Amino acid sequence: MSGRHRIVLTGGGTGGHIYPALSVAEQLKGDPEVEAILYIGAKNHPEEKLARAAGLDFAGLQVSGLPRKLSPRLLTWGFELSAAVMNAKALLKQFKPTVVLGTGGYASAPPLMAANMLGVPTAVHEPDAHPGLVNRLLSRKAALVSLGMQGAATRIKTGGRVVFNGNPVRMSFMEERKRDAVSAVLGLRADLKTVLVTGGSQGAKALNDAVAGCLSRLLDVEPHLQVVHQCGEKNLNDLKEQLPPGLFQSPRYHLRAYFDDLSMAYASCDLAVTRAGAMTVAELAVSGTPAIFVPYPYAAQDHQTHNARYIESQKAAVVLMQENLSAESLYEQIVALLCDDARLAEMRKRMRDLAKPDAAKVLAMQLKEISALYVGAKSLHAAGIG
């Protein structure tokens, strides 16, 4: 029967919580069995912009993260959360969802809590190896807990089903791309070994400083190397001033503030130097890109270190902790890997072995299964059966 599923997606704060939901939405949009999709997140936060850009209906809540220290703010936050839950409850009553998927972050708490109050089934997707607070608490009442990384299995509890789906990745990262064609689009030489350095959309000062410190040596000593560097919009001018003009203008150094489509950069590179957020890890895996991970040391529950160490244990990446990051240590790691073709090839294979390219499709199907059970139960109840 078509048009029976009405699905709410919720999650926010960082790309690691937003992109899994958007990837599932890609699979659900256009499905004749899906009547409507609504994304609920925090007002004026990244999820609003990204959800609207993806063509999704969006509803915003006034909600913020739990204060980590005792202060008067803790009291006002409690009132804010209660109001957000009531507003979410009103939204759900109006939308009449048949299932609610939460992908983490504080923005997902009110819709999931409201769904529990209304008896609407919920599912939770945990992207990281170390589950966040919201998912740890609200997974207990979820019909399904989907894991992005196997390491989370021992750290999450639920009365429902737990499945290792992998992290849903946008379809652009799974497209087959010819290196020559992608390199031409990005203005790169396809015959050179390519290192991509990215601290995410906002950039990472520690990575930028290390790259600036070793770039001259990299380009001088390694003539068959080029560097693609996504530094973040806020860091672009500082980095331009930090680099000598001749180095900045080198044809083998390509500085970008931001890539609209990072999948293009992955398709052109031999090695990535990155943070270790859950979605970064998943995107590297489906594109088969070996990595040097520099985990962000202040991530909640240190989840980036957990993510990075797990991938390192599978011999698909190496980890360079930020406390040990310097121009010298980064140079040595990059050169050691790029000069070892056999190791790079093995890392690429092992990274692909970790990929779950069907994660979004599988999770979308699981949501429809939960929704169908709920719709069926409601129909039986309306008919006076059961």
Beta strands, then each sheet from edge to edge (+ up, - down):
strand 1: 5-10
strand 2: 34-42
strand 3: 57-61
strand 4: 99-102
strand 5: 122-126
strand 6: 144-147
strand 7: 161-164
strand 8: 193-198
strand 9: 225-230
strand 10: 253-256
strand 11: 271-274
strand 12: 291-293
strand 13: 317-319
sheet 1: 3+ 2+ 1+ 4+ 5+ 6+ 7+
sheet 2: 10+ 9+ 8+ 11+ 12+ 13+
end
